[in-house]
């Protein structure tokens, strides 16, 4: 897999919220990519964006321009470097989204959000928004067919009605955690707070148990696997009932996988 490291700079006004990043063509060709391809972006977290040609002023410069949302999703800041390579993602069958801000309650037809994100790549847990330009186009197009309201708490008590002002979070993606939205994708829009808090519990559990997952993939010794199982079983957190419930489910599934691997290794030994 060909990859390149580029310095991160802020995007130019007009590119925000579109899920694109700008790279000079020679650097795209270096990783076997072209304008319009989907690229993986790895900082301290992995996300995805659509490649677009750099502006003339950036020609020959080893940099990538991306908006604040892509920087947030890849967990890097302007001035840092990221690894970039061509991605091969599967089409999503179903995607669940909700407002990323717990102060926002969203009531909107899925088609309103779906229209501008067809063809866009996402990783589970990503934040995204609709660009102002796309938000205006959608509100005009769907005005007679769909009614959508965004109630955002403000200090002055005014309700702000604008889809482009709302950041959304990708809660769940099926069948993979890294996908591309397609016309056939089923988009489910959750209203807000409850779903957002649930997703945070799941994300915390997954990150907490990730080291055990990695060890399971590396160990091929029965005694070591049994030790790993004991460690998983004895793992505890004292945060909230929701986190404990998620952790117990994760532990149960992981121990089943360990038991299955032990069983397969024993069968091989008998042969």
N, C-alpha and C positions, 0 to 999 in steps of 0.2 A: 504493500500500500504506500503510494507516494504521498508525502505530506510536506508542508512548509510552515515555518514560523514567521509570523508577521506582527509588526507593532500595531497596537490598537489606537485609532483616533476616533473622535466623535464624528457622527454622520453630518452631512450637509442638510440644512433646512429643506424639507420637502420629502426626505427619505424616511422620516420617523413613522413608526407603526406599520411599515410595509413588509417587515420580515426579510429585508435585503441587506447585503453588505457589499461594499465596493472594493474591488481588487483589480490591479492592472493586469491586462490580458496575458503578458508573458508569464506572470506568476500563476495564473489559472492554468495555462498550458503546461506548466512545470509539474502540476499534479494531475494532469490528464483531464482537466475540466474546461468548460466554456461558459460564456454568458448564459444565465438561465438555469444552470445546473444547481442541484442541492448539495450544499457542503456541510460537513460536520465542523463545529467550532469547539475546541477544547481549551478551556482555561482551567479553573479549579472545579469546573462542572462542564458537562458536555451538552451542547444544544445544536440547533441547525438553522441555516439561513439560505436564502437564494442568492446565488452569485450575480453580481452586476458589474459592468465595466467601470473602472475608475474614471473620475473626471480628468480632463486634460492637465490640470494643475498638479495632479498626483502621479502622472506618467513616470515610470521608471523608479518610483519610490516603493520600498519594501514595507508597505503598510496596508492595513485594512480599515475601512471606515464603517462603523456600525452604530446604531442608535443605543440609547440607554437601556432599552428593554433587552436587546441581544447581549449587551454587556452584563446586565444583571443575570440573565439566564446562563451565561458562561462563567459568571462569578469572576469577572476581571474589571479593571478600571482603565481609563484612558492612559496611555503611556506604557502599559504592560504588553506582554507578548502572548499570542495564542497559537496553538497548532491547528492547521486547517487541512482538511483532506476531503476527497469526494465521498459522498455518502450513498448508500444503496438501501433505501427505506421501502417498507411495504405499505400498501394503501390501508388506511384505517377503516375498519368496519363500523366502529362506534367510538365516539369521543364525548366525554362529559366535561362541561366547563361551568364555572361560576365566577362571580365578581372576586377579584383578588383583594379588595378592600372590604373589611368586615363592616364598614359603615354604609356600604352600598347594598341596596336591595334591588334586584333586576327582574323586570317582568317584560319579556321580549319573545317574539316568535323566533324559533331556531333559524329559520331561513334568512332573517335579517343579519345575523352574525355569520351564517354559513357562506353567503354570497361572496364576500371579499376575501375569505381565507381558503377557498378552493385552490389546491395546488401548493399550499404552504406546508412546510414540515414542522413537526413539534416533537419534543420529548415530554414525557409525563412529568408534570410539575412546572412546566414553562409558564411564564406570564406573556400575554400578548395584548395588543390593542388594535382597534380599527383606526386607520389614519383619518385625519380631518377630511381629506378629499374624498375618501371612500365613504365616510360617515354621511357626508352631504349627499352623495350620489344615492346611497341606500335610502335615506329618509325620503327623498323625492320619489324614488321608484316604488317603494312599498307603502306610501302614504295612504292610498285608497284600499289597500288589501290587508295590511297588518297594523296593529296599534302597538307601539312600544313606549314604555315609560321607564326612566331611570331616576330613582329618588336618591339623591346624594345629600347627606347632612352637611349643612354649611353654617358658619357662625351667625350669618345674618338671617337664617331661617328660610332662605330662598331655595327652591328646588331646581336643580340644574338639569335641563333636558337636552342631553347631547351624548350620543353613543360614542363619539371619539374621545370623550373625557374619561371613559371607564376602562380600566385595565381588567382583563379576564385571566383566570387561571385554568390550566388544563389539569383537571383532577384525575381522570382516568382515560386510558387509550386502549383499544382492543383491535387486533389480538396481540400487539406488541407495545412496548413502552416508548418506542421511537417510530413515528409514523408520518405519512403524508395524507392530508385531507383530500378527499375525492368527491365527485358529484354523488357517488353512491354511499358516502359516509353518513351514518345516522348521528346527528348532533343533538345532544341533550343539554339543555341549559337549566342549571339549578339557580334558585333565586339568590342565595347568599350565605349568611353567617353559619348556619348549621353545617352545610357541606364543606365550607372552608375550614372550620375547626376539625371536622372529621379527617380531611386530607392532611392536616398538620400532624394529627396523631399517627396516621399511617406513615408519613414521611419520616417522622422521628423514629418509629419502630424499625423501619427498613434501614435507616442509617445506623442505628444502634446495633442491629444484627448483621450488618454487612460483613464484618470481619469473620464471623462464623461461616457465612456463605462462601467466602473466598477460600477458607481452610478446607471446607467440604470438597470443593472442586480439586484441591491439590493433594489431599490425603488418599492413599491407597493401601493403608495398613489397618487391619482390623482393630488392633489394640489402640492405635491413635484415634480411630473413628469412635470407639467406645468412650475414650476420654473426652472427645469433643462433644459427644452426646450428653455426658454428665455435666459439662460446662454449660451447654445450652439449657439443660433442664434446671440448673441452679441459678440461671440469670434472672434477676429481679429488678424492677424499677418502682419507685414510689413517687409518682407524679399525679396521676389521676386515674379513675376507674376506666376511662376510655383508652388510655395508653396501655394500661395493664391488660385489658381485654385484647387489644390488637397484638400486644407482645405475646400473650398466651397462644393466640391463633398462629402467629408466626413460628413460635417455638414448636408447636405441635406438628406443623407441616415440615419444618426443618428436621425434626427428630425422625419423622417417617421416612424422609429421604435418606438420612444417615442409616436407619435400619435396613432400608432396601439395598443400599450400597454394601453394607456388611454382609447381608444375605447373598448377594451376587458374588462377593469375594470368596465366601465359604464354599459356594457351589463350584467355583473355579478350582479351589484347592482340592476338592474331592475328585475332580476329573484328573 
